[in-house]
Amino acid sequence: MNTHSVKSWPEFFGPVISNVKTFELRRADRDYQVGDRLHLREWEPQTESYTGRECWRMIEYVLEQGPGLLPGYCVLGLK
């Protein structure tokens, strides 16, 4: 089990932290695996700084290929 620390813009971070959004669309630039932990850190692009808000989710599903999913991207199901 690995932990992946990633930036998350406010418009995507808010729904995740409130458990409305249970997935992440990400570049497949890491070896995401079921059972890994995702450490989301809210990033403010206008100030190019972290806000201090963060959350952890468990990856329960990884979709790497499918209709409409561009090469080099994946969808992570979160729990």
N, C-alpha and C positions, 0 to 999 in steps of 0.2 A: 504494500500500500504506500503510495506517494502522496505528498501534498503539493498542489500547484497554486502558487500565489499569482493572481492576475488582477489587472486593472478593470474596473467596471464604471462606466459613465453613469451619472445620476439617473438618467431616464431609464436605464436598464437595471441599476442597482436597487432602486426603490421597490419595484414589483417583486424582486427576488427576496429582499429582506422581509417583506410583508407576506410572503408565501403565495402571492398571486401568480408569479411566473416560476415555473418549475423546470425550466430548461435554459440552456445557454448555447448560442451560436458562436463558435470560436474558430479561429485559425487552428488547423491541425498541426501546430508547430511544436507540440509536446506529445509525449506518449501517454495520452489520457486513457485510463483503464477503469473498468467497473470496480468499485471499491475504493478508488482514490478519493482523497479529500480535495475540495476546491476552496481556496481561501480568496474570497472576493474582497477587494479593497476599493472603496469608492474614490474615483479620480475625477477631478474637475478640470476639463480640458481648457477652459478659458484662462485659468490661473496656473495651469500645468502643475497641480499639486494634489496630494491626497487630502480628503476631507476629515479623515480620522474614523469614519464609519467603516466597519468591516463585518463580514459574516463568513461562516463556514458551511459548506454543503457537501454531502456525499454524492459521488457520481454513481448512478444506478443503471445508466444506459448510455452507450456511445453509438451514434449513427454516423458512419463515415462515407456512405454512398447512398444516393437516392435521387429521385426526380426533383429537380430544382436546387439541389445542393451542389454548389460549385466545387471543383477539385481544390484540395488544400484546406477545406473547411469541414467542421464536424458539428453535430448537435449533441449536447450532453444533457441527459435526463438527470435531474437533481432531486435529492431527498433530504 
